[in-house]
Amino acid sequence: MAQQKEHVCDVLVIGSGAAGLSLALQLATELKVMVLSKGPLREGSTLYAQGGIAAVFDENDSIASHVNDTLVAGAGLCDNDAVQFTAENAKAAMEWLIAQGVPFDQYRDEDGVLKYHLTREGGHSHRRILHAADATGRAVQITLVDQVRNHPNIQLLEDYNAIDLITAEKLGLSDQRCYGAYVWNRQSEQVEVIGARFVALATGGASKVYLYTSNPDVASGDGIAMAWRAGCRVANMEFNQFHPTSLYHPDAQNYLITEAMRGEGAYLKRPDGSRFMPDFDERAELAPRDIVARAIDFEMKKLGVPCVHLDISHKPKDFIIEHFPTIYAKCLSVGIDITRQPIPVVPAAHYTCGGVMTNLNGQTDIKNLYAIGEVAYTGLHGANRMASNSLLECVVFAQSAAKHILAACADAPLPPALPAWDESRVTDSDEEVVITHNWHELRMFMWDFVGIVRTTKRLERALHRVELLQREIQEYYRHFRVSNNLLELRNLTMVAELIIRCAMERKESRGLHYTLDYPALEQDPKPTVLSPRQ
């Protein structure tokens, strides 16, 4: 067997989206940084973010207004300090992105002065959204990738899965510190060891735990699961944001149908062609996102159908093509002419509002281990995320974590010699069908039992099934060499359990968590915190 490859760096950043790359660039002025990317460097949730980034640039706007809007959207569960901190540092974070070269849209005012174009999105009381057309995430990702590829102090490891963190406990030490990680090289199919003075998790969310998701395939909750196994607390995992309408077609997974289509008069219909939104809300198709998603979920479960339909074909053909050229082309590519027929749609898991608990510096419960971006629970989002605060959180907390790491690096020695990954008692799998079957089963029961509308009985059934799956997967993990699907499934079953347990703890319906057994609000809500050491 070939000798395992070892790496050593000052900071290991696991994840290559807006959070991870922003952190890497700000640390690389003084430290040697290694960035781990599960797939190609450009792939990830940041790339697909259509909206913009919220920050106070308008003289008629204020930080206090941004704070208040965020608190309202979070339905009483935001951490006030985290919200204030994020809003106060938003403009500086955007100015840093601008300095990196992100091409936010601009215009000239009446006096010929060049200004940034600010748009307004749901939940915001002012125009404060900086954007690059309708593909802000792509502009941010491409710009940051170009910067890190040319940086002499940043080493990029693409096509690598992180397996587990290496903590003091694994080394028989008592200092509760993180020393690095075991990682799997997807090209060579070999495990490698990375030692680091600091480790930062920037792995994104966990929406792949659901059958339908708007997220790319890499969003499998890896950082949350690794941090939990290492001994970190997690919080608010019950709050999963669902987008009401994604295209239901085997050849077009993860494709969102914008809410603007409903704004321009599209109707949601049952398979028989009848509308159903007027039965749920007087605003019908223009009701808020969570109400529309619950209505679709109710109709699908009641009728036992795999999707509902979004129909704008009653509008003139030229109108449809002019307003929705991208959607028209995408649907046509899979055989759906939206000018003549309805679009099959389902809600899709979109954003993980909970995650690994951190402070305002991105520090977790383990020394020298940080978490930033969607993987983290900072308290910013509360029970529901306000539009355009997600990319903002990535950059603001990347900056605060970078400052803290740079200040602490003088007292952080290089890691000791780390033990090699033990493959002496495992073999190549000859039962890959087990992983495939369990993967499908997990995503099915999470969608049916722990999705948009929940009950105590559904949650209990889901917990029973996930515990059975975990035992099967752990047995499989002990006997066979690791693979991409095995590593992701191991993490997703762990994250699924955390979502279920948090949902069972919350005896109310608030924000993104809706249960038929507890429809009312509690008077004094608190975050749902789980500790692996309990």
LOBAGU-838478 format. One record per residue (C-alpha): residue number from 1; residue in one letter; x, y, z. Coordinates in steps of 0.05 Angstrom, whole numbers, always signed. Layout:
REM residues N
[site NUM "a" [X Y Z]]
...
REM end
This chain:
REM residues 534
[site 1 "m" [+0 +0 +0]]
[site 2 "a" [+27 +69 -19]]
[site 3 "q" [+49 +114 +37]]
[site 4 "q" [-4 +165 +57]]
[site 5 "k" [+7 +236 +34]]
[site 6 "e" [+13 +288 +88]]
[site 7 "h" [+4 +364 +84]]
[site 8 "v" [+19 +419 +135]]
[site 9 "c" [-7 +491 +132]]
[site 10 "d" [-23 +549 +178]]
[site 11 "v" [-98 +548 +162]]
[site 12 "l" [-140 +494 +129]]
[site 13 "v" [-204 +522 +99]]
[site 14 "i" [-254 +467 +83]]
[site 15 "g" [-301 +495 +30]]
[site 16 "s" [-292 +541 -29]]
[site 17 "g" [-353 +586 -33]]
[site 18 "a" [-359 +659 -14]]
[site 19 "a" [-343 +645 +59]]
[site 20 "g" [-283 +600 +49]]
[site 21 "l" [-250 +640 -7]]
[site 22 "s" [-261 +707 +29]]
[site 23 "l" [-229 +679 +91]]
[site 24 "a" [-170 +649 +52]]
[site 25 "l" [-155 +714 +16]]
[site 26 "q" [-155 +755 +80]]
[site 27 "l" [-110 +705 +117]]
[site 28 "a" [-61 +695 +60]]
[site 29 "t" [-31 +764 +69]]
[site 30 "e" [+8 +733 +128]]
[site 31 "l" [-5 +658 +131]]
[site 32 "k" [+0 +596 +88]]
[site 33 "v" [-71 +574 +72]]
[site 34 "m" [-97 +509 +42]]
[site 35 "v" [-167 +509 +11]]
[site 36 "l" [-204 +443 +4]]
[site 37 "s" [-258 +440 -50]]
[site 38 "k" [-303 +379 -57]]
[site 39 "g" [-310 +389 -131]]
[site 40 "p" [-285 +441 -181]]
[site 41 "l" [-269 +506 -147]]
[site 42 "r" [-326 +545 -178]]
[site 43 "e" [-379 +494 -159]]
[site 44 "g" [-421 +506 -97]]
[site 45 "s" [-482 +543 -72]]
[site 46 "t" [-451 +612 -80]]
[site 47 "l" [-447 +603 -156]]
[site 48 "y" [-523 +593 -160]]
[site 49 "a" [-544 +651 -116]]
[site 50 "q" [-589 +694 -160]]
[site 51 "g" [-604 +750 -111]]
[site 52 "g" [-556 +803 -85]]
[site 53 "i" [-523 +824 -20]]
[site 54 "a" [-555 +870 +31]]
[site 55 "a" [-517 +930 +58]]
[site 56 "v" [-534 +1003 +74]]
[site 57 "f" [-508 +1046 +18]]
[site 58 "d" [-569 +1092 +8]]
[site 59 "e" [-568 +1157 +48]]
[site 60 "n" [-643 +1147 +62]]
[site 61 "d" [-630 +1078 +92]]
[site 62 "s" [-599 +1062 +160]]
[site 63 "i" [-565 +1006 +198]]
[site 64 "a" [-623 +1008 +248]]
[site 65 "s" [-672 +994 +192]]
[site 66 "h" [-631 +935 +166]]
[site 67 "v" [-628 +908 +237]]
[site 68 "n" [-703 +916 +247]]
[site 69 "d" [-721 +883 +181]]
[site 70 "t" [-676 +824 +197]]
[site 71 "l" [-706 +816 +267]]
[site 72 "v" [-777 +816 +238]]
[site 73 "a" [-759 +764 +185]]
[site 74 "g" [-727 +720 +239]]
[site 75 "a" [-794 +714 +275]]
[site 76 "g" [-768 +728 +345]]
[site 77 "l" [-709 +681 +345]]
[site 78 "c" [-651 +723 +319]]
[site 79 "d" [-592 +739 +364]]
[site 80 "n" [-594 +815 +370]]
[site 81 "d" [-519 +821 +377]]
[site 82 "a" [-506 +780 +314]]
[site 83 "v" [-556 +820 +274]]
[site 84 "q" [-527 +887 +297]]
[site 85 "f" [-456 +862 +284]]
[site 86 "t" [-473 +839 +214]]
[site 87 "a" [-510 +902 +194]]
[site 88 "e" [-456 +947 +222]]
[site 89 "n" [-401 +911 +183]]
[site 90 "a" [-441 +900 +119]]
[site 91 "k" [-416 +961 +81]]
[site 92 "a" [-342 +947 +96]]
[site 93 "a" [-352 +875 +73]]
[site 94 "m" [-382 +898 +7]]
[site 95 "e" [-327 +949 -2]]
[site 96 "w" [-277 +892 +6]]
[site 97 "l" [-314 +851 -48]]
[site 98 "i" [-314 +912 -93]]
[site 99 "a" [-239 +919 -83]]
[site 100 "q" [-231 +846 -104]]
[site 101 "g" [-265 +864 -170]]
[site 102 "v" [-337 +840 -161]]
[site 103 "p" [-376 +877 -216]]
[site 104 "f" [-437 +901 -179]]
[site 105 "d" [-487 +939 -224]]
[site 106 "q" [-477 +1014 -227]]
[site 107 "y" [-512 +1075 -258]]
[site 108 "r" [-502 +1150 -263]]
[site 109 "d" [-550 +1195 -225]]
[site 110 "e" [-578 +1262 -251]]
[site 111 "d" [-511 +1296 -235]]
[site 112 "g" [-472 +1244 -272]]
[site 113 "v" [-444 +1213 -208]]
[site 114 "l" [-432 +1138 -213]]
[site 115 "k" [-470 +1099 -160]]
[site 116 "y" [-485 +1027 -144]]
[site 117 "h" [-554 +1004 -166]]
[site 118 "l" [-593 +981 -105]]
[site 119 "t" [-654 +937 -111]]
[site 120 "r" [-705 +916 -59]]
[site 121 "e" [-726 +846 -40]]
[site 122 "g" [-776 +813 +5]]
[site 123 "g" [-771 +834 +78]]
[site 124 "h" [-729 +896 +64]]
[site 125 "s" [-759 +965 +77]]
[site 126 "h" [-708 +1001 +34]]
[site 127 "r" [-668 +991 -29]]
[site 128 "r" [-604 +961 -2]]
[site 129 "i" [-588 +901 -46]]
[site 130 "l" [-524 +905 -86]]
[site 131 "h" [-527 +858 -145]]
[site 132 "a" [-494 +837 -210]]
[site 133 "a" [-555 +831 -255]]
[site 134 "d" [-593 +768 -232]]
[site 135 "a" [-530 +726 -221]]
[site 136 "t" [-494 +759 -162]]
[site 137 "g" [-468 +693 -134]]
[site 138 "r" [-435 +675 -199]]
[site 139 "a" [-401 +744 -202]]
[site 140 "v" [-376 +736 -130]]
[site 141 "q" [-351 +665 -140]]
[site 142 "i" [-316 +677 -206]]
[site 143 "t" [-281 +739 -179]]
[site 144 "l" [-257 +705 -115]]
[site 145 "v" [-234 +643 -153]]
[site 146 "d" [-192 +686 -199]]
[site 147 "q" [-160 +718 -138]]
[site 148 "v" [-143 +654 -100]]
[site 149 "r" [-115 +619 -162]]
[site 150 "n" [-63 +674 -169]]
[site 151 "h" [-44 +679 -95]]
[site 152 "p" [+24 +650 -76]]
[site 153 "n" [+4 +636 -4]]
[site 154 "i" [-59 +595 -22]]
[site 155 "q" [-55 +522 -42]]
[site 156 "l" [-118 +493 -74]]
[site 157 "l" [-139 +421 -66]]
[site 158 "e" [-197 +408 -114]]
[site 159 "d" [-237 +344 -115]]
[site 160 "y" [-225 +328 -42]]
[site 161 "n" [-276 +305 +10]]
[site 162 "a" [-263 +321 +83]]
[site 163 "i" [-274 +258 +125]]
[site 164 "d" [-264 +278 +197]]
[site 165 "l" [-230 +331 +239]]
[site 166 "i" [-169 +312 +279]]
[site 167 "t" [-179 +336 +350]]
[site 168 "a" [-139 +330 +414]]
[site 169 "e" [-183 +272 +435]]
[site 170 "k" [-160 +231 +375]]
[site 171 "l" [-87 +245 +395]]
[site 172 "g" [-97 +227 +468]]
[site 173 "l" [-87 +300 +489]]
[site 174 "s" [-130 +341 +536]]
[site 175 "d" [-127 +412 +507]]
[site 176 "q" [-193 +409 +467]]
[site 177 "r" [-159 +435 +404]]
[site 178 "c" [-167 +420 +329]]
[site 179 "y" [-103 +399 +294]]
[site 180 "g" [-125 +384 +223]]
[site 181 "a" [-167 +335 +183]]
[site 182 "y" [-168 +269 +146]]
[site 183 "v" [-188 +281 +73]]
[site 184 "w" [-203 +236 +14]]
[site 185 "n" [-172 +251 -54]]
[site 186 "r" [-227 +236 -103]]
[site 187 "q" [-179 +228 -161]]
[site 188 "s" [-129 +180 -130]]
[site 189 "e" [-183 +150 -83]]
[site 190 "q" [-134 +155 -26]]
[site 191 "v" [-140 +184 +44]]
[site 192 "e" [-91 +241 +60]]
[site 193 "v" [-74 +277 +125]]
[site 194 "i" [-73 +353 +133]]
[site 195 "g" [-43 +384 +195]]
[site 196 "a" [-60 +457 +210]]
[site 197 "r" [-54 +509 +265]]
[site 198 "f" [-125 +530 +251]]
[site 199 "v" [-183 +496 +214]]
[site 200 "a" [-244 +534 +186]]
[site 201 "l" [-308 +499 +163]]
[site 202 "a" [-340 +535 +104]]
[site 203 "t" [-377 +476 +75]]
[site 204 "g" [-446 +506 +65]]
[site 205 "g" [-513 +476 +83]]
[site 206 "a" [-548 +409 +84]]
[site 207 "s" [-606 +414 +36]]
[site 208 "k" [-586 +350 -1]]
[site 209 "v" [-617 +313 +58]]
[site 210 "y" [-684 +326 +23]]
[site 211 "l" [-711 +293 -39]]
[site 212 "y" [-721 +360 -75]]
[site 213 "t" [-669 +415 -67]]
[site 214 "s" [-646 +477 -103]]
[site 215 "n" [-575 +465 -79]]
[site 216 "p" [-518 +434 -118]]
[site 217 "d" [-498 +362 -102]]
[site 218 "v" [-442 +383 -56]]
[site 219 "a" [-490 +411 -3]]
[site 220 "s" [-490 +349 +40]]
[site 221 "g" [-480 +378 +110]]
[site 222 "d" [-408 +354 +116]]
[site 223 "g" [-383 +409 +161]]
[site 224 "i" [-442 +404 +209]]
[site 225 "a" [-433 +329 +216]]
[site 226 "m" [-358 +334 +225]]
[site 227 "a" [-364 +388 +278]]
[site 228 "w" [-417 +348 +315]]
[site 229 "r" [-374 +285 +315]]
[site 230 "a" [-316 +327 +341]]
[site 231 "g" [-357 +353 +399]]
[site 232 "c" [-388 +420 +377]]
[site 233 "r" [-458 +442 +393]]
[site 234 "v" [-509 +456 +338]]
[site 235 "a" [-571 +500 +340]]
[site 236 "n" [-636 +513 +304]]
[site 237 "m" [-629 +455 +255]]
[site 238 "e" [-705 +451 +250]]
[site 239 "f" [-708 +514 +208]]
[site 240 "n" [-700 +494 +135]]
[site 241 "q" [-721 +545 +82]]
[site 242 "f" [-761 +516 +23]]
[site 243 "h" [-769 +552 -43]]
[site 244 "p" [-841 +540 -67]]
[site 245 "t" [-828 +526 -140]]
[site 246 "s" [-772 +486 -172]]
[site 247 "l" [-779 +451 -238]]
[site 248 "y" [-802 +378 -230]]
[site 249 "h" [-766 +341 -286]]
[site 250 "p" [-713 +286 -285]]
[site 251 "d" [-668 +325 -333]]
[site 252 "a" [-672 +392 -296]]
[site 253 "q" [-657 +380 -223]]
[site 254 "n" [-644 +440 -177]]
[site 255 "y" [-675 +491 -226]]
[site 256 "l" [-716 +545 -192]]
[site 257 "i" [-776 +579 -224]]
[site 258 "t" [-773 +651 -200]]
[site 259 "e" [-828 +680 -156]]
[site 260 "a" [-833 +737 -206]]
[site 261 "m" [-873 +690 -251]]
[site 262 "r" [-928 +688 -199]]
[site 263 "g" [-920 +763 -193]]
[site 264 "e" [-936 +769 -267]]
[site 265 "g" [-1000 +728 -262]]
[site 266 "a" [-981 +654 -263]]
[site 267 "y" [-1030 +608 -228]]
[site 268 "l" [-1015 +547 -185]]
[site 269 "k" [-1060 +489 -205]]
[site 270 "r" [-1078 +418 -186]]
[site 271 "p" [-1069 +363 -238]]
[site 272 "d" [-1142 +372 -259]]
[site 273 "g" [-1128 +445 -276]]
[site 274 "s" [-1163 +477 -216]]
[site 275 "r" [-1130 +532 -175]]
[site 276 "f" [-1118 +520 -101]]
[site 277 "m" [-1082 +581 -72]]
[site 278 "p" [-1147 +621 -62]]
[site 279 "d" [-1167 +566 -14]]
[site 280 "f" [-1107 +580 +31]]
[site 281 "d" [-1096 +656 +30]]
[site 282 "e" [-1133 +717 +5]]
[site 283 "r" [-1069 +738 -31]]
[site 284 "a" [-1071 +672 -70]]
[site 285 "e" [-1008 +662 -111]]
[site 286 "l" [-979 +726 -83]]
[site 287 "a" [-978 +701 -11]]
[site 288 "p" [-910 +696 +24]]
[site 289 "r" [-862 +641 +6]]
[site 290 "d" [-874 +597 +68]]
[site 291 "i" [-950 +599 +59]]
[site 292 "v" [-945 +580 -15]]
[site 293 "a" [-897 +524 +0]]
[site 294 "r" [-943 +495 +54]]
[site 295 "a" [-1003 +499 +8]]
[site 296 "i" [-967 +461 -47]]
[site 297 "d" [-943 +409 +3]]
[site 298 "f" [-1014 +401 +29]]
[site 299 "e" [-1043 +389 -40]]
[site 300 "m" [-988 +340 -59]]
[site 301 "k" [-999 +299 +4]]
[site 302 "k" [-1075 +303 +0]]
[site 303 "l" [-1078 +281 -73]]
[site 304 "g" [-1018 +234 -71]]
[site 305 "v" [-987 +269 -131]]
[site 306 "p" [-912 +281 -144]]
[site 307 "c" [-921 +354 -164]]
[site 308 "v" [-969 +411 -178]]
[site 309 "h" [-969 +458 -238]]
[site 310 "l" [-951 +531 -249]]
[site 311 "d" [-988 +559 -308]]
[site 312 "i" [-975 +625 -344]]
[site 313 "s" [-998 +601 -413]]
[site 314 "h" [-1060 +646 -409]]
[site 315 "k" [-1014 +706 -420]]
[site 316 "p" [-993 +728 -490]]
[site 317 "k" [-934 +688 -519]]
[site 318 "d" [-892 +750 -532]]
[site 319 "f" [-903 +774 -460]]
[site 320 "i" [-880 +707 -431]]
[site 321 "i" [-817 +703 -474]]
[site 322 "e" [-799 +776 -461]]
[site 323 "h" [-806 +771 -386]]
[site 324 "f" [-779 +700 -375]]
[site 325 "p" [-731 +684 -431]]
[site 326 "t" [-685 +641 -389]]
[site 327 "i" [-741 +599 -359]]
[site 328 "y" [-774 +593 -427]]
[site 329 "a" [-709 +567 -458]]
[site 330 "k" [-695 +520 -400]]
[site 331 "c" [-765 +489 -400]]
[site 332 "l" [-764 +484 -476]]
[site 333 "s" [-699 +445 -471]]
[site 334 "v" [-735 +390 -432]]
[site 335 "g" [-797 +391 -477]]
[site 336 "i" [-842 +440 -439]]
[site 337 "d" [-869 +501 -477]]
[site 338 "i" [-891 +548 -422]]
[site 339 "t" [-930 +591 -472]]
[site 340 "r" [-976 +531 -485]]
[site 341 "q" [-972 +486 -424]]
[site 342 "p" [-963 +490 -348]]
[site 343 "i" [-896 +477 -313]]
[site 344 "p" [-893 +418 -265]]
[site 345 "v" [-865 +444 -199]]
[site 346 "v" [-849 +422 -128]]
[site 347 "p" [-821 +460 -68]]
[site 348 "a" [-747 +450 -57]]
[site 349 "a" [-702 +454 +4]]
[site 350 "h" [-664 +518 -5]]
[site 351 "y" [-625 +541 +57]]
[site 352 "t" [-603 +514 +125]]
[site 353 "c" [-615 +568 +177]]
[site 354 "g" [-584 +529 +235]]
[site 355 "g" [-515 +499 +241]]
[site 356 "v" [-452 +496 +283]]
[site 357 "m" [-455 +545 +341]]
[site 358 "t" [-404 +602 +337]]
[site 359 "n" [-390 +669 +368]]
[site 360 "l" [-380 +734 +329]]
[site 361 "n" [-309 +713 +312]]
[site 362 "g" [-332 +648 +280]]
[site 363 "q" [-303 +607 +337]]
[site 364 "t" [-335 +541 +354]]
[site 365 "d" [-333 +501 +419]]
[site 366 "i" [-266 +471 +399]]
[site 367 "k" [-203 +514 +403]]
[site 368 "n" [-175 +535 +335]]
[site 369 "l" [-236 +509 +298]]
[site 370 "y" [-279 +561 +263]]
[site 371 "a" [-344 +557 +223]]
[site 372 "i" [-369 +610 +175]]
[site 373 "g" [-425 +616 +124]]
[site 374 "e" [-485 +570 +118]]
[site 375 "v" [-451 +515 +159]]
[site 376 "a" [-453 +561 +220]]
[site 377 "y" [-506 +583 +268]]
[site 378 "t" [-489 +655 +286]]
[site 379 "g" [-560 +676 +307]]
[site 380 "l" [-567 +722 +247]]
[site 381 "h" [-625 +686 +213]]
[site 382 "g" [-668 +663 +271]]
[site 383 "a" [-728 +624 +249]]
[site 384 "n" [-726 +649 +177]]
[site 385 "r" [-672 +679 +132]]
[site 386 "m" [-685 +747 +102]]
[site 387 "a" [-667 +753 +28]]
[site 388 "s" [-595 +774 +12]]
[site 389 "n" [-569 +765 +83]]
[site 390 "s" [-536 +698 +68]]
[site 391 "l" [-478 +719 +23]]
[site 392 "l" [-471 +779 +69]]
[site 393 "e" [-461 +733 +129]]
[site 394 "c" [-407 +695 +91]]
[site 395 "v" [-364 +757 +79]]
[site 396 "v" [-376 +792 +146]]
[site 397 "f" [-358 +731 +187]]
[site 398 "a" [-300 +713 +141]]
[site 399 "q" [-271 +781 +159]]
[site 400 "s" [-283 +774 +233]]
[site 401 "a" [-254 +703 +234]]
[site 402 "a" [-193 +726 +194]]
[site 403 "k" [-179 +782 +244]]
[site 404 "h" [-185 +734 +303]]
[site 405 "i" [-140 +681 +271]]
[site 406 "l" [-86 +732 +252]]
[site 407 "a" [-86 +759 +323]]
[site 408 "a" [-81 +688 +353]]
[site 409 "c" [-31 +657 +305]]
[site 410 "a" [+30 +676 +346]]
[site 411 "d" [+6 +631 +403]]
[site 412 "a" [-15 +572 +358]]
[site 413 "p" [+42 +523 +345]]
[site 414 "l" [+46 +477 +285]]
[site 415 "p" [+10 +411 +297]]
[site 416 "p" [+47 +350 +322]]
[site 417 "a" [+57 +288 +279]]
[site 418 "l" [-13 +263 +263]]
[site 419 "p" [-32 +189 +260]]
[site 420 "a" [-43 +159 +191]]
[site 421 "w" [-112 +137 +168]]
[site 422 "d" [-120 +63 +185]]
[site 423 "e" [-144 +21 +125]]
[site 424 "s" [-114 -44 +149]]
[site 425 "r" [-180 -79 +162]]
[site 426 "v" [-224 -54 +105]]
[site 427 "t" [-236 -78 +34]]
[site 428 "d" [-266 -50 -29]]
[site 429 "s" [-342 -51 -28]]
[site 430 "d" [-380 -102 -69]]
[site 431 "e" [-447 -78 -44]]
[site 432 "e" [-454 -7 -71]]
[site 433 "v" [-528 -19 -79]]
[site 434 "v" [-535 -13 -3]]
[site 435 "i" [-512 +60 -6]]
[site 436 "t" [-556 +76 -65]]
[site 437 "h" [-618 +46 -31]]
[site 438 "n" [-605 +79 +36]]
[site 439 "w" [-592 +146 +2]]
[site 440 "h" [-659 +145 -32]]
[site 441 "e" [-695 +121 +30]]
[site 442 "l" [-665 +177 +72]]
[site 443 "r" [-685 +233 +25]]
[site 444 "m" [-755 +204 +15]]
[site 445 "f" [-773 +200 +89]]
[site 446 "m" [-741 +267 +105]]
[site 447 "w" [-784 +298 +50]]
[site 448 "d" [-848 +262 +73]]
[site 449 "f" [-840 +266 +149]]
[site 450 "v" [-793 +324 +163]]
[site 451 "g" [-809 +371 +106]]
[site 452 "i" [-851 +433 +101]]
[site 453 "v" [-908 +410 +146]]
[site 454 "r" [-892 +364 +205]]
[site 455 "t" [-927 +325 +260]]
[site 456 "t" [-900 +292 +322]]
[site 457 "k" [-918 +223 +294]]
[site 458 "r" [-882 +237 +229]]
[site 459 "l" [-820 +261 +266]]
[site 460 "e" [-820 +199 +310]]
[site 461 "r" [-824 +154 +249]]
[site 462 "a" [-767 +192 +216]]
[site 463 "l" [-723 +186 +278]]
[site 464 "h" [-735 +111 +281]]
[site 465 "r" [-716 +103 +208]]
[site 466 "v" [-654 +147 +211]]
[site 467 "e" [-628 +109 +271]]
[site 468 "l" [-635 +44 +232]]
[site 469 "l" [-599 +74 +173]]
[site 470 "q" [-543 +100 +217]]
[site 471 "r" [-530 +30 +244]]
[site 472 "e" [-528 +1 +174]]
[site 473 "i" [-482 +56 +148]]
[site 474 "q" [-435 +52 +208]]
[site 475 "e" [-428 -23 +198]]
[site 476 "y" [-414 -10 +124]]
[site 477 "y" [-365 +46 +141]]
[site 478 "r" [-324 +0 +187]]
[site 479 "h" [-315 -54 +134]]
[site 480 "f" [-305 -19 +68]]
[site 481 "r" [-260 +35 +40]]
[site 482 "v" [-290 +104 +37]]
[site 483 "s" [-323 +133 -25]]
[site 484 "n" [-357 +199 -42]]
[site 485 "n" [-427 +170 -34]]
[site 486 "l" [-410 +134 +31]]
[site 487 "l" [-380 +197 +62]]
[site 488 "e" [-438 +241 +41]]
[site 489 "l" [-490 +190 +64]]
[site 490 "r" [-455 +183 +132]]
[site 491 "n" [-458 +258 +141]]
[site 492 "l" [-529 +266 +115]]
[site 493 "t" [-557 +214 +163]]
[site 494 "m" [-523 +250 +220]]
[site 495 "v" [-551 +317 +198]]
[site 496 "a" [-620 +286 +188]]
[site 497 "e" [-620 +263 +260]]
[site 498 "l" [-601 +333 +284]]
[site 499 "i" [-657 +364 +243]]
[site 500 "i" [-707 +314 +270]]
[site 501 "r" [-685 +322 +343]]
[site 502 "c" [-688 +398 +338]]
[site 503 "a" [-757 +394 +307]]
[site 504 "m" [-781 +349 +362]]
[site 505 "e" [-756 +398 +415]]
[site 506 "r" [-795 +457 +387]]
[site 507 "k" [-867 +454 +412]]
[site 508 "e" [-893 +511 +369]]
[site 509 "s" [-899 +534 +297]]
[site 510 "r" [-851 +590 +283]]
[site 511 "g" [-818 +615 +219]]
[site 512 "l" [-797 +556 +177]]
[site 513 "h" [-818 +503 +227]]
[site 514 "y" [-892 +486 +221]]
[site 515 "t" [-924 +429 +259]]
[site 516 "l" [-997 +410 +259]]
[site 517 "d" [-992 +388 +332]]
[site 518 "y" [-968 +456 +358]]
[site 519 "p" [-996 +510 +312]]
[site 520 "a" [-990 +567 +363]]
[site 521 "l" [-930 +609 +381]]
[site 522 "e" [-893 +602 +448]]
[site 523 "q" [-889 +665 +489]]
[site 524 "d" [-815 +662 +504]]
[site 525 "p" [-780 +627 +446]]
[site 526 "k" [-707 +605 +451]]
[site 527 "p" [-658 +574 +402]]
[site 528 "t" [-658 +499 +400]]
[site 529 "v" [-588 +477 +422]]
[site 530 "l" [-562 +406 +419]]
[site 531 "s" [-497 +383 +451]]
[site 532 "p" [-461 +319 +433]]
[site 533 "r" [-434 +315 +503]]
[site 534 "q" [-502 +311 +536]]
REM end
